[in-house]
């Protein structure tokens, strides 16, 4: 796994944890911010061929 893939997957995992904490604390604004961050990271991962659900990188074939 290259550094970009490892980094983006770690950032996605962190954003998911932050989102869950915001929801659990009842902070709706923070939850919206974290949801947006998570969506941005998932989009960035997809644009670079990284599947955040599988933790894999799809090379251009």
Steps between C-alpha positions, in 0.01 A plus 500: 500500500646835400519804726205678338271200541604443860460869578158544343370183665624622839338839447171331403513284811569806717214694338262208561599489866464878535156482336384231742626701797319811377176306456533338841561838667196649326701770324303534176723770351818300562331189361420689178860624476639150557255347250612749239867426574435128471322541166787714367756239603298217347469698175874570497573133562269393217657751261837337567378142469493424873206297627453614862274204576763245397811700580639428154640703215382428147776568252418639160508205264 
